[in-house]
Structures are given as structure tokens and as C-alpha cells.
Amino acid sequence: MDPGLVAALIGYTSPSRTGTTTAGAGYGFALAFTFMIAGYRGQTPVAHRLLPFALLGLLGAACATLLALAGQAIKARTRRSAP
């Protein structure tokens, strides 16, 4: 399943904005960080790459949070337009 769709579904199913933000950020960070660790094949030990990977993980957290908030906005919009 597409990671962006999963992030949007997190927001769509979350009961609160705080929960959406927390779950989206946690999902995005975990996904980006573990993807980089698992895919690392460099000569330098991975311990020397943790800080750059963590910074890129924060970028993943920000992106997933935005998508989760978009999912929550879609939920709010569809509930308003439903009869």
C-alpha cells in the first residue's frame, strides 16, 4: 500500500487533531528512518549515519503529518456534505 495513502488514512480514522498529528509524525519518522537504515549499504558504519538519517526522518515525519491532516480534513468535509 502507498505510504502516502496510509498517512491519509491515519488522519481519516483518527478521532482528534492531536492524535492525527502524533500518529502521522510517528508513522512518517518510523517509515523514513527504518527505510534508510534497512537500505544502507555504505562503507561507513551505520552508526556514523544515524544523525543524517534522523534528520531525514524528521522530514518524513513532517510530510506524513501533512498528509494525515489532509485525511482529517477530508473526513470533516465529507461529514459536512453528507445529509
Secondary structure, DSSP 4 states (H G I P E B T S, - for coil): --HHHHHHHHHHH-SSHHHHHHHHHHHHHHHHHHHHHHH---SS-GGGGHHHHHHHHHHHHHHHHHHHHHHHHHHHHHHHH--
